[in-house]
Amino acid sequence: MVTGGAQGLGLAIVNHLVALGATVIVADRDDQAIKKLPKNLEAVHMDVTQVESVRTGVAGIVDRHGRLDILVNNAGVISSEPFVNIMNPAGIMHDYGRFRESITVNLDSVFIVTSAVVEFMVKRRTKGVIVNISSISACGNEGQTAYSAAKAGVDAMTVTWSKELGPWGIRCNAVAPGFIGTESTRRALKEPILKHIQTDTPLGRLGDAHEVAQTVGFVIQNDFINGAVLNVNGGLRI
Ligand SMILES: NC(=O)c1ccc[n+]([C@@H]2O[C@H](COP(=O)([O-])OP(=O)(O)OC[C@H]3O[C@@H](n4cnc5c(N)ncnc54)[C@H](O)[C@@H]3O)[C@@H](O)[C@H]2O)c1
């Protein structure tokens, strides 16, 4: 199951895993994007921030397919806001509501979905793999207090779960993309900033969604990788 798999990086991951021979289920809240998916791809409507939506969706998949082996926690929303903005007449400090929203969709969601999936794996004694999509921002990106904190939390849960779930035969790893040339990146960052990022990147370009998808496939297939956070960022450090 790939959360947020209806578009962007998630869809690239879905296509790559299908090409590798996996039966892939897309879980996404965007029905319009789901409608545009190829008809032979199974998709479920799921809001990863809602415990009931997730539990129902996961139980349905296990009912139909007998088990769930691989979870890619990809759903997330890139968010940016300076901690202090003296030009904002509504208040100079980062809005707390927006901080909570970003934490909920980027961090709580990973806890909620992984809990639902791992419960089935452990109760049925099936082995499995969890891959969390982190970000280069996890090390603390200027202008992204909430998003950076959420992704740092994802990295910490990844390592924690690798230790707790390893004995159950469940591996947990993260893939941390740098700046990838997706629509979401172009929405979040203006052209001059993107140019600046490319100049700072040793490889001199944005990444391709396929390069992230390939890494997810590699992590799934290599049975001894556990508790790793793999950077896919062209050598950029922020
Ligand atoms: N694009 C990049 O450069 C980049 C870099 C680093 C990390 N990431 C991470 O990669 C992941 C995918 O990002 P993207 O750039 O492809 O974004 P995107 O906006 O193109 O796709 C995100 C998908 O997640 C879904 N989604 C969002 N909230 C959801 C929710 N509550 N429930 C269910 N589905 C939900 C959306 O409907 C969408 O289909 C995110 O976790 C993001 O933080 C992206």
The ligand as an ORCA input file, in Angstrom:
! r2SCAN-3c Opt
* xyz 0 1
  N       8.500     16.706     -3.963
  C       9.621     16.810     -3.265
  O      10.596     17.448     -3.696
  C       9.735     16.161     -1.918
  C      10.958     16.274     -1.247
  C      11.112     15.658     -0.025
  C      10.068     14.939      0.522
  N       8.883     14.872     -0.133
  C       7.815     14.093      0.495
  O       7.308     13.176     -0.457
  C       5.951     12.898     -0.175
  C       5.110     13.112     -1.425
  O       5.226     14.457     -1.801
  P       4.847     14.995     -3.269
  O       5.825     16.048     -3.555
  O       4.689     13.884     -4.200
  O       3.438     15.696     -2.931
  P       2.068     15.716     -3.771
  O       1.284     16.836     -3.161
  O       2.333     15.731     -5.228
  O       1.396     14.326     -3.413
  C       0.999     14.048     -2.114
  C      -0.149     13.038     -2.155
  O      -0.520     12.788     -0.795
  C      -1.929     12.860     -0.707
  N      -2.315     13.257      0.651
  C      -2.011     14.417      1.285
  N      -2.602     14.431      2.488
  C      -3.289     13.261      2.607
  C      -4.119     12.713      3.615
  N      -4.374     13.366      4.753
  N      -4.660     11.486      3.405
  C      -4.417     10.810      2.257
  N      -3.668     11.284      1.256
  C      -3.100     12.506      1.436
  C      -2.347     13.898     -1.727
  O      -3.727     13.752     -2.085
  C      -1.393     13.565     -2.871
  O      -1.920     12.583     -3.726
  C       5.568     13.783      1.004
  O       5.664     13.056      2.211
  C       6.610     14.873      0.957
  O       6.810     15.452      2.235
  C       8.687     15.460     -1.344
*
